[in-house]
Amino acid sequence: MSDLHSRLAALSTDRLQGIRRGIEKESLRATADGALALTPHPEGLGSALTHPHITTDYSEAQLELITGVHPTPESCLEELLQIHQFTYRALGDEMLWVSSMPCTLPADENIPIARYGSSNVGRAKSVYRMGLAHRYGRRMQTISGIHYNWSFPQLSSEQYFALIRNFRRHAFLLLYLFGASPAVCSGFVAGRQHELQPLGPGTLHMPHGTSLRMGRLGYQSDAQASLAVSYNGLEGYASSLHAALTQPYAAYEAVGIVNPGGEYNQLATSLLQIENEFYGTIRPKRVIYPGERPLHALRERGVEYVEVRLLDLNPFVAIGITPQTVRFLDIFLLHCLLDDSPPDTPQEIAALGRNQHRTAAFGRQPGLLLERGDSHIPLTAWAAELMDAFGPVAAALDAAHQTTDYSDALRAASSVLREPDLLPSARVLAVLERDFGNSFVAFTRTQSQQAKSKLLALPFSAAQQAKFAAMSHESVQQQKAIEAADTMTFEVYRQQYVSPERLDLSRAAIAPALASV
């Protein structure tokens, strides 16, 4: 019996049933003609600062819908559906853009940064986003995706980091299977160097691309590329981030904290302003106390769950993700946890970055080779090996839940692997050509309108509407209370929050008034 099989056999039904998951889904608000909405966060959605399920990400026009923690894929997606239903009822003539790559954008400086009110923590959130604008430009920040949060009972930080190392090694498979952003508005790359090819009116693409969002046009940073973050353990990972959060970075020192007019440019001049600025396909996470820094929480109490960050929105699905995708993610993550996971090296980390970019830009190119160890292997051959290895994991999850849903999800993914024309990225390009004159905006606008109509037509009871409306009202009251409770100036708040000492404070030393950014 292999190590993976023996580890799988040792898992109790209770532990397999103990998987928990949650979803955070970003979407731009767009006008009926496919342009970015420049209106404020809808009043009916409450406070973006304090609402438990509906907030904004980078832009005022970029909604983020957040589920709670769920024991089954069905309950998780049911809550995500209900949040969508309530949200659409507050949008008026606007709609949610169903593609990861953005709709028609205004000039960079006219993309509205999210606003969270007058409290110190609200201002800090906006200043952080202004810092992102200075560092990377606002256009990049309008890219949207789905984050999948996943935990397994009774895991140590060491085991979570082993999972993370394997996830990074095999992440190409998720980009290949679920990437759905092979095309983009030509205006998105105006003035930038790129390798995209013309497709149709106002549209550029990569003929064999899978996920432009996760390629060189997406969340990439030359500055962060200098970070050689290892995932061999919590101590090394935390040490790498601590340095990036505390050591000045020359290019950002030149930007400065405050501009000559007295407005804030950024929270700090370090390589990372805060932990969330660190880009990656997966992150170790921990629920934090009010005012606590995420890195401190990890060091103090260990990893609690992982956040998968590489999923594109599926433009063919009204809520952006299917139950089969969720189940495949469960299989994938459990396999990453149980399989042997040797330590990573700087050489392997660099190779994984190259594999990610190749898959994002050229994933469906026949015969595409990826780096594995000292040799190269066809992407599809490596993918087929993984699919075979997933079989026992899917069977174990089926047995624990008395279903065939996991094996069905694996079979569906395997069939798409054999027929690449069925991949979401291939389907997007095929439909663009067949029905929309190769126009990305025309395609996504139609899909977005259809998603809105479909979700508004689904039953949504008065009790459900009232429940969400009450949350919105309560969130506004909570924001007002936070604003009324502030006692220090914003500059004092900022200095305290980003101070190196704050990363090492005990919980008792954290001032209750310092809510988390």
C-alpha positions in Angstrom: 0.0 0.0 0.0 1.4 3.4 -0.9 1.9 6.2 1.6 -1.1 8.1 0.1 -3.3 5.0 0.3 -2.3 4.2 3.9 -2.9 7.8 5.0 -6.2 7.9 3.3 -7.2 4.6 4.9 -6.3 6.0 8.3 -8.8 8.8 8.0 -12.0 8.3 10.0 -15.4 9.1 8.5 -15.8 11.9 11.0 -12.7 13.6 9.8 -13.7 13.3 6.1 -17.1 14.7 7.0 -15.3 17.5 8.9 -14.1 19.3 5.8 -15.3 22.9 5.9 -15.4 25.4 3.1 -16.5 29.0 2.3 -16.4 31.1 -0.8 -15.5 34.8 -1.5 -16.6 35.9 -4.9 -15.6 39.2 -6.6 -17.6 40.8 -9.4 -17.6 44.2 -11.0 -20.8 46.2 -11.1 -21.4 47.1 -14.7 -23.8 49.3 -16.7 -26.2 47.8 -19.2 -23.8 48.6 -22.0 -20.9 46.9 -20.4 -19.0 49.8 -18.8 -17.8 50.0 -15.2 -20.4 51.4 -12.9 -19.2 54.7 -11.4 -22.0 54.9 -8.8 -21.5 54.4 -5.0 -22.0 51.1 -3.3 -25.8 50.6 -3.4 -27.4 51.7 -0.2 -29.6 48.6 0.0 -26.5 46.5 0.5 -25.6 48.2 3.7 -22.1 49.1 4.9 -19.1 47.6 2.9 -17.1 48.0 6.1 -19.2 45.8 8.4 -21.7 43.7 6.4 -20.9 40.0 7.0 -21.7 38.8 3.5 -21.5 41.8 1.1 -18.5 44.1 0.8 -16.3 45.6 -1.8 -12.8 44.6 -2.9 -10.5 47.1 -4.6 -13.0 49.3 -6.3 -16.2 50.9 -5.1 -17.7 49.1 -8.1 -16.2 45.7 -7.2 -18.5 43.7 -5.0 -17.3 40.8 -2.9 -19.9 38.3 -1.8 -18.9 36.1 1.1 -20.5 32.9 2.5 -20.1 31.6 5.9 -18.4 28.3 6.7 -20.2 25.2 5.5 -20.1 21.4 5.9 -21.3 20.6 2.4 -20.8 22.1 -1.1 -24.6 22.3 -1.4 -25.1 24.5 1.6 -22.2 26.7 0.7 -23.5 27.3 -2.8 -27.1 27.7 -1.6 -25.9 30.6 0.6 -23.9 32.1 -2.2 -27.0 31.9 -4.4 -29.1 33.7 -1.8 -26.5 36.5 -1.4 -26.6 37.0 -5.2 -30.4 37.1 -5.2 -30.5 39.8 -2.6 -27.7 41.7 -4.2 -29.3 41.8 -7.7 -32.4 43.2 -6.1 -30.4 46.2 -5.0 -28.6 46.9 -8.3 -31.3 48.6 -10.2 -30.3 48.9 -13.9 -26.8 47.6 -13.2 -25.5 44.0 -13.4 -22.7 41.9 -12.1 -20.0 41.3 -14.7 -19.6 37.5 -15.0 -16.1 37.4 -16.4 -12.9 37.7 -14.4 -11.3 40.1 -16.9 -13.0 43.5 -16.5 -15.6 45.3 -18.5 -15.0 48.5 -20.3 -13.0 50.7 -18.0 -12.6 54.5 -17.7 -9.2 56.2 -17.6 -7.1 54.6 -14.8 -7.5 57.6 -12.5 -11.3 57.5 -12.8 -11.6 53.9 -11.6 -13.2 54.6 -8.1 -11.4 53.2 -5.1 -13.6 51.6 -2.5 -14.8 53.8 0.3 -15.6 52.6 3.8 -16.6 55.7 5.7 -14.8 58.1 8.1 -13.5 55.8 10.8 -9.8 55.1 11.1 -10.2 51.5 9.9 -12.4 52.6 7.0 -9.9 55.3 6.0 -7.0 52.8 6.3 -8.8 50.4 3.9 -9.1 53.1 1.3 -5.5 54.3 1.8 -4.3 50.8 1.3 -6.1 50.6 -2.0 -4.6 54.0 -3.0 -1.2 52.4 -2.3 -2.1 49.5 -4.6 -3.0 52.1 -7.3 0.4 53.8 -7.0 2.2 50.5 -7.0 0.4 48.5 -9.6 -2.1 50.7 -11.3 -5.9 50.6 -10.8 -6.7 48.5 -13.9 -5.0 45.4 -12.6 -7.0 45.6 -9.4 -10.3 45.3 -11.2 -9.6 41.7 -12.2 -12.1 39.5 -10.3 -12.1 35.9 -9.1 -13.2 33.4 -6.6 -11.4 32.5 -3.4 -12.1 29.1 -1.9 -11.4 28.7 1.8 -10.9 25.1 3.0 -10.1 23.4 6.3 -9.6 19.8 7.5 -10.0 18.9 11.1 -7.1 18.2 13.4 -4.4 19.5 11.1 -1.1 21.0 12.3 0.5 24.0 10.6 3.2 21.6 9.4 0.5 19.6 7.6 -1.1 22.6 6.1 2.2 23.8 4.7 2.8 20.3 3.2 -0.6 20.7 1.5 0.3 24.2 0.3 3.6 22.9 -1.3 1.8 20.2 -3.2 -1.0 22.7 -4.2 1.6 25.0 -5.8 3.2 22.1 -7.6 -0.1 20.9 -9.1 -1.9 24.3 -9.5 -1.4 24.2 -13.2 -4.2 21.6 -13.4 -6.8 23.9 -11.8 -5.8 26.7 -14.2 -6.1 24.3 -17.1 -9.5 22.8 -16.1 -11.2 25.9 -14.7 -9.4 28.9 -16.4 -12.1 30.9 -18.2 -10.3 34.2 -19.2 -8.5 33.7 -22.5 -9.7 37.1 -23.9 -9.9 40.7 -22.7 -10.9 44.2 -23.7 -8.1 45.8 -25.7 -8.4 48.9 -23.5 -7.2 46.9 -20.5 -3.7 46.7 -21.9 -3.5 50.1 -23.4 0.0 51.5 -23.0 1.4 48.1 -21.7 3.6 45.6 -23.3 1.8 42.3 -23.9 1.8 39.2 -26.1 -1.9 39.1 -26.8 -3.2 38.7 -30.3 -6.1 40.6 -32.0 -9.4 38.7 -32.1 -12.3 41.0 -32.9 -13.6 44.5 -32.2 -11.9 45.8 -29.1 -10.8 42.3 -28.2 -7.4 40.6 -27.6 -6.7 37.0 -26.7 -4.3 34.2 -26.4 -5.4 31.4 -28.8 -4.4 28.7 -26.4 -4.8 30.7 -23.2 -6.6 29.5 -20.1 -6.5 32.2 -17.5 -5.1 35.6 -18.4 -6.0 36.6 -14.9 -3.3 34.3 -13.5 -0.7 35.2 -16.2 1.6 38.1 -16.7 -1.4 40.5 -17.2 -3.0 39.6 -13.9 -1.9 39.8 -10.3 1.8 40.0 -10.9 4.4 42.2 -9.3 8.1 42.7 -10.2 8.7 43.9 -6.7 7.1 40.9 -5.1 9.0 38.6 -7.5 12.0 39.5 -5.4 10.4 37.7 -2.5 11.7 34.2 -2.2 9.0 32.9 0.1 9.4 29.3 1.1 6.5 27.2 2.2 8.6 24.7 4.1 7.1 25.8 7.5 5.4 28.5 9.4 8.6 30.0 10.8 10.3 30.5 7.4 7.1 31.8 5.8 6.4 34.2 8.6 10.0 35.4 8.6 9.8 36.2 4.8 6.6 38.2 5.2 7.8 40.0 8.3 10.7 41.3 6.4 8.5 42.4 3.5 6.2 44.2 5.9 8.8 46.0 7.9 11.8 46.8 5.6 11.6 50.0 3.5 11.5 49.5 -0.3 13.2 52.2 -2.3 10.6 52.5 -5.1 7.8 52.9 -2.5 9.8 55.3 -0.3 9.9 57.5 -3.4 6.1 57.5 -3.5 5.9 58.6 0.1 3.2 58.2 2.7 1.5 61.6 2.1 1.5 63.7 -1.1 2.2 67.5 -1.1 -1.5 68.2 -0.8 -1.7 66.3 2.4 -3.6 63.3 1.0 -2.3 59.8 1.8 -0.6 57.8 -1.0 -0.2 54.5 0.9 -0.1 53.0 4.4 3.6 52.2 4.4 6.7 52.3 2.3 7.6 48.7 2.9 7.5 46.1 0.1 4.1 45.0 1.4 1.8 47.5 3.1 -0.2 44.8 4.8 -0.3 41.0 4.6 -3.1 40.9 2.0 -0.9 42.6 -0.5 1.1 39.4 -0.9 -0.1 37.7 -4.1 -0.1 34.0 -4.4 -2.2 31.1 -5.7 -2.9 29.9 -2.1 -2.4 31.4 1.4 -2.3 30.0 4.9 -4.9 31.8 7.0 -6.2 32.2 10.5 -9.3 33.9 11.8 -8.0 37.1 13.6 -9.1 38.9 16.7 -10.2 42.6 16.4 -7.2 44.7 15.7 -4.8 41.7 15.3 -2.4 41.5 12.4 -2.9 38.3 10.3 0.8 37.4 10.5 0.7 37.7 14.2 -2.3 35.4 14.4 -0.6 32.8 12.3 2.5 32.8 14.5 0.6 32.8 17.7 -2.0 30.1 17.0 -1.0 28.4 13.7 -2.7 27.8 10.4 -6.5 27.3 10.6 -7.4 27.0 6.9 -6.1 27.7 3.4 -7.4 30.2 0.9 -7.3 29.1 -2.7 -7.0 32.2 -4.9 -6.6 31.1 -8.6 -10.2 30.4 -9.7 -11.7 32.4 -12.5 -15.3 33.3 -12.6 -17.2 30.8 -14.8 -19.1 33.1 -17.2 -21.5 30.3 -18.1 -22.7 29.9 -14.5 -24.9 32.6 -12.9 -23.1 32.5 -9.5 -19.6 31.9 -11.1 -18.9 28.3 -9.8 -20.6 24.9 -10.0 -21.0 22.2 -7.4 -18.8 19.9 -9.4 -16.0 22.4 -9.3 -16.3 22.7 -5.5 -16.2 18.9 -5.1 -13.2 18.6 -7.4 -11.4 21.2 -5.3 -12.2 19.1 -2.2 -10.6 16.1 -4.0 -7.6 18.1 -5.2 -6.9 19.6 -1.7 -7.3 16.4 0.1 -4.9 14.7 -2.3 -2.4 17.6 -1.8 -2.7 17.0 2.0 -2.1 13.2 1.8 0.5 12.9 -0.9 4.2 13.0 -0.1 5.3 16.7 0.0 9.1 17.2 -0.1 10.5 20.6 0.9 10.6 23.2 -1.8 13.7 24.9 -3.1 14.4 28.3 -4.7 14.9 26.4 -8.0 11.5 24.7 -7.7 9.7 27.9 -6.7 11.1 29.6 -9.9 10.0 26.6 -12.0 6.5 26.7 -10.6 6.2 30.3 -11.5 7.2 29.5 -15.1 4.7 26.6 -15.2 1.9 29.0 -14.0 2.7 31.5 -16.7 2.9 28.8 -19.4 -0.4 27.3 -18.4 -2.1 30.6 -18.2 -1.0 31.8 -21.6 -0.6 28.6 -23.6 -2.3 25.8 -21.6 -4.3 24.4 -24.4 -1.4 24.3 -26.9 -1.0 20.7 -28.0 2.1 19.1 -26.5 2.8 22.0 -24.1 5.6 21.0 -21.8 5.9 21.9 -18.1 9.0 21.6 -15.9 9.0 18.8 -13.3 12.3 18.3 -11.5 15.2 18.2 -13.9 13.0 17.3 -16.9 9.9 18.3 -18.9 6.6 16.6 -19.1 3.5 17.3 -21.3 0.9 19.1 -19.3 -1.8 16.6 -20.3 0.4 13.6 -19.3 1.0 15.1 -15.8 -2.7 16.0 -15.5 -3.7 12.4 -16.4 -1.3 11.1 -13.7 -3.0 13.3 -11.1 -6.4 12.3 -12.2 -5.6 8.7 -11.7 -4.2 9.4 -8.2 -7.4 11.3 -7.3 -9.6 8.2 -7.8 -9.1 6.7 -4.3 -9.6 10.2 -2.7 -12.9 10.7 -4.5 -14.0 7.2 -3.5 -13.2 7.9 0.2 -15.2 11.1 0.1 -18.1 9.4 -1.5 -18.1 6.7 1.1 -18.0 9.2 3.9 -20.9 11.2 2.5 -22.8 8.2 1.1 -22.9 9.6 -2.4 -21.3 9.3 -5.8 -21.0 13.0 -6.3 -17.2 13.2 -5.8 -16.5 10.4 -8.3 -18.9 12.0 -10.7 -17.0 15.3 -10.4 -13.7 13.5 -11.0 -15.2 11.7 -14.1 -16.5 15.0 -15.5 -13.1 16.6 -15.1 -11.4 13.6 -16.7 -13.7 13.8 -19.7 -12.9 17.5 -20.2 -9.2 16.6 -20.0 -9.6 14.2 -22.9 -11.7 16.8 -24.9 -10.0 20.2 -24.5 -12.6 21.9 -26.6 -14.9 21.5 -23.6 -12.7 23.5 -21.3 -14.2 26.8 -20.2 -11.5 28.8 -21.8 -12.1 27.0 -25.1 -15.8 27.4 -24.8 -15.4 31.1 -24.3 -13.5 31.6 -27.5 -15.8 29.3 -29.4 -18.9 31.2 -28.3 -17.2 34.6 -28.9 -16.5 33.5 -32.5 -19.9 31.8 -33.2 -22.3 34.3 -31.6 -20.6 37.6 -30.9 -18.3 38.5 -33.7 -15.3 37.8 -31.5 -16.3 40.7 -29.2 -15.4 40.0 -25.5 -17.6 42.8 -24.3 -20.6 41.7 -26.3 -20.2 38.1 -25.1 -19.8 39.0 -21.4 -22.5 41.7 -21.5 -25.0 39.1 -22.8 -23.9 36.5 -20.3 -24.2 39.0 -17.5 -27.7 40.1 -18.5 -28.8 36.4 -18.7 -27.3 35.7 -15.2 -29.2 38.7 -13.8 -32.5 37.6 -15.4 -32.1 34.0 -14.2 -31.3 34.9 -10.6 -34.1 37.5 -10.4 -36.6 34.9 -11.7 -35.7 32.3 -9.0 -37.9 32.2 -5.9 -36.8 34.5 -3.1 -39.2 34.7 -0.2 -40.2 37.8 1.7 -38.5 36.2 4.8 -35.2 35.9 3.0 -35.4 39.4 1.7 -36.2 40.7 5.2 -33.3 38.7 6.7 -30.7 40.2 4.4 -32.3 43.7 4.6 -31.9 43.5 8.4 -28.2 42.6 8.0 -27.7 45.6 5.8 -29.4 47.9 8.3 -27.4 46.5 11.2 -24.2 46.9 9.2 -24.9 50.6 8.8 -25.5 51.0 12.5 -22.2 49.1 13.2 -20.3 51.4 11.0 -21.7 54.5 12.7 -20.7 53.0 16.1 -17.2 52.4 14.9 -16.9 55.9 13.6 -18.3 57.3 16.9 -15.8 55.3 19.0 -12.7 56.6 17.3 -10.5 58.5 19.8 -7.1 58.9 18.0 -6.0 60.7 14.8 -5.7 58.7 11.7 -1.9 59.2 11.5 -1.5 57.8 15.0 -3.7 54.9 14.1 -1.7 54.3 10.8 1.6 54.4 12.6 0.5 52.0 15.3 -1.1 49.5 12.9 1.9 49.2 10.5 4.6 49.3 13.3 6.9 46.3 13.4 6.1 45.9 17.1 2.5 45.3 16.2 3.4 42.0 14.5 4.7 40.7 17.7 2.2 42.0 20.2 0.3 39.6 22.5 -3.4 39.6 22.3 -3.7 41.5 25.6 -1.6 44.3 24.2 -3.8 44.9 21.2 -5.8 48.1 21.7 -9.5 47.2 21.2 -10.0 50.4 19.2 -7.6 49.3 16.5 -9.8 47.3 14.2 -8.1 45.3 11.5 -7.5 46.6 8.0 
